[in-house]
């Protein structure tokens, strides 16, 4: 299975059934020719991901920005190579930036996967609770959703009359080694519910739509960890 069109100009390009089992989902958004990537897999499937992007008629070299939703290896592993090859800039929330920049094998969970992740500086540390970033005349919004990790973020985009939410690891896990905080996570999930997304792109369990399924998915975990 190759890349999948999720919404107009929004593509699933990596994930367990798209690139490699160990990869979290990753997405490319086309902003009038400027491409933005959200997460990038664990790092051992770069060629497959690039092929997936090209199969959609997109030029990987047009990726200007790679946004990392948090510091875990299955989401950040390919970042050093992609920046080296494509010249894209890396964005991550300041509260997860240290793990990225030191290559911390515990906080990145690289030790879980048997992957050596090199210290990788961020080009921009996102600060605060959220903002809009302009690309190609549109706005991609990010929101701070601590809980799984201190610097977890979600992103949202309006496309084709629908609100697309890149929620990633809504399901956890929650471990002291990750700096997890279940109370913060509950508040973060309520924040996501308030966005009333039509499509949820989750980090490991696929794409959920319409809005009723998105809400039910988030509430299922709130009930589980309530």
C-alpha positions in Angstrom: 0.0 0.0 0.0 1.3 3.4 -1.0 0.5 6.9 0.0 -3.2 7.8 0.6 -5.1 11.0 -0.1 -6.9 12.1 3.1 -8.3 15.4 2.0 -7.6 17.8 -0.9 -3.8 18.2 -0.9 -3.3 16.1 2.3 -1.5 12.8 2.0 -0.6 10.0 4.3 3.0 9.1 3.3 4.2 6.9 6.2 2.8 4.5 8.8 2.6 0.8 9.6 0.8 -0.1 6.4 2.4 2.6 4.2 6.1 2.5 4.8 7.3 0.3 7.7 5.6 -1.3 10.8 7.7 0.7 13.3 6.8 4.1 11.7 4.1 6.3 13.2 1.9 8.0 10.6 3.4 10.9 8.7 1.7 13.3 6.4 2.5 15.8 3.6 0.3 18.9 3.0 0.5 20.7 -0.3 0.2 24.5 0.1 0.1 25.7 -3.5 3.3 23.9 -4.3 5.1 24.4 -0.9 5.0 21.2 1.0 4.9 20.8 4.7 5.5 17.4 6.4 4.1 16.3 9.7 6.3 13.7 11.4 8.6 11.3 9.4 8.7 7.8 10.8 11.4 6.0 12.7 14.2 6.6 10.2 14.7 3.2 8.4 12.2 3.9 5.6 13.3 7.2 4.1 13.5 5.8 0.6 10.0 4.3 0.8 8.6 7.6 2.1 10.2 9.6 -0.6 8.8 7.1 -3.2 5.4 7.5 -1.6 5.6 11.3 -2.0 6.7 11.1 -5.6 4.0 8.6 -6.5 1.5 11.4 -5.6 3.1 13.7 -8.2 4.8 15.7 -5.5 8.5 16.8 -5.4 10.1 15.9 -2.0 12.5 18.8 -2.6 9.5 21.2 -2.2 9.2 20.2 1.5 10.1 23.5 3.2 9.2 22.5 6.8 9.1 19.3 8.8 6.9 19.7 11.9 7.5 17.1 14.7 4.5 16.5 16.9 6.7 15.2 19.7 10.1 13.8 20.4 9.6 10.0 20.0 11.7 8.1 17.5 8.8 6.7 15.5 7.9 10.3 14.7 11.3 11.9 14.4 13.8 9.2 13.3 14.1 10.4 9.6 14.4 14.1 10.5 18.2 14.3 10.3 18.4 12.6 6.9 15.4 14.4 5.4 16.9 17.8 6.5 20.2 16.9 5.0 18.8 15.7 1.7 15.9 18.1 1.2 17.0 21.2 3.1 13.8 21.4 5.1 13.7 23.2 8.5 12.7 21.3 11.7 10.1 22.6 14.1 9.3 21.1 17.5 7.8 22.4 20.7 10.4 23.8 23.1 9.4 21.3 25.9 10.4 18.4 23.7 13.3 20.1 21.9 16.0 19.0 24.4 15.3 15.3 23.8 15.7 15.9 20.0 18.8 18.1 20.4 20.7 15.8 22.8 19.5 12.5 21.1 18.4 11.3 24.5 17.7 7.5 23.9 15.2 7.3 26.8 13.1 10.4 26.2 13.1 9.7 22.4 12.3 6.0 23.0 15.1 5.2 20.6 16.3 2.5 22.9 12.9 0.8 22.5 13.5 0.4 18.8 17.3 -0.3 18.8 17.9 2.9 16.8 20.8 5.3 17.5 19.4 8.8 17.1 22.0 11.6 16.7 21.7 14.9 18.5 19.7 17.0 16.0 19.2 20.7 16.5 15.8 22.2 15.8 15.5 25.1 13.4 12.7 26.6 15.4 11.4 25.8 18.9 7.6 26.4 19.1 6.7 28.3 22.3 3.5 28.9 24.1 0.1 27.2 23.7 -0.4 27.5 19.9 -0.5 29.7 16.9 -1.0 29.8 13.2 1.8 29.4 10.7 1.3 30.7 7.1 2.2 28.5 4.1 1.2 29.3 0.6 -1.5 31.8 1.6 -3.1 29.4 4.1 -2.7 28.9 7.8 -1.7 25.7 9.6 -2.6 25.9 13.3 -0.8 24.1 16.0 -1.9 23.6 19.6 0.1 22.5 22.7 -1.4 19.2 24.0 0.9 18.1 26.8 0.3 14.7 28.5 2.0 12.0 26.4 5.1 14.1 26.4 5.6 17.7 27.8 5.9 19.2 24.3 3.3 17.2 22.4 1.4 19.3 19.8 -1.6 18.7 17.5 -2.2 20.5 14.2 -5.3 21.5 12.4 -6.1 22.6 8.9 -9.3 23.5 7.0 -9.5 21.7 3.6 -12.4 20.9 1.3 -14.9 22.4 3.8 -13.6 20.0 6.5 -11.4 20.5 9.6 -8.5 18.0 9.6 -6.8 17.3 12.9 -3.4 15.8 13.2 -3.8 14.4 16.7 -1.1 11.8 16.6 -0.5 9.8 19.9 -3.9 10.5 21.6 -3.8 7.0 23.0 -0.5 7.4 24.9 1.3 5.5 26.4 2.0 7.4 29.6 5.3 6.7 31.3 7.5 8.6 33.8 10.5 8.3 31.5 8.6 10.3 28.8 7.6 13.0 31.3 4.0 12.0 30.9 1.2 13.7 32.9 -2.2 12.1 32.8 -3.9 15.2 34.2 -2.4 17.4 31.6 -3.4 14.9 29.0 -7.1 14.9 30.0 -7.2 18.7 29.7 -5.5 18.4 26.3 -8.1 15.9 25.0 -10.9 18.3 26.1 -9.1 21.0 24.1 -9.0 18.7 21.0 -12.7 17.8 21.4 -13.4 21.6 21.4 -11.9 21.8 18.0 -14.7 19.7 16.5 -12.6 18.1 13.8 -14.2 16.3 10.9 -11.2 14.1 10.2 -8.6 12.8 12.8 -5.2 11.7 11.6 -3.9 9.5 14.5 -0.4 8.5 15.1 -0.8 4.7 15.0 -4.4 3.7 14.5 -5.4 5.4 11.3 -7.8 8.0 10.0 -11.1 8.6 11.7 -14.1 10.4 10.1 -16.7 11.9 10.2 -16.9 14.2 13.2 -18.9 11.7 15.3 -16.2 9.0 15.0 -13.5 11.5 15.8 -15.2 12.5 19.1 -16.0 8.8 19.9 -12.3 7.9 19.5 -11.0 10.6 21.8 -13.7 9.9 24.4 -12.9 6.2 24.4 -9.5 7.0 25.7 -10.8 9.6 28.2 -13.0 6.9 29.6 -10.2 4.4 29.7 -7.8 6.8 31.6 -10.5 8.7 33.4 
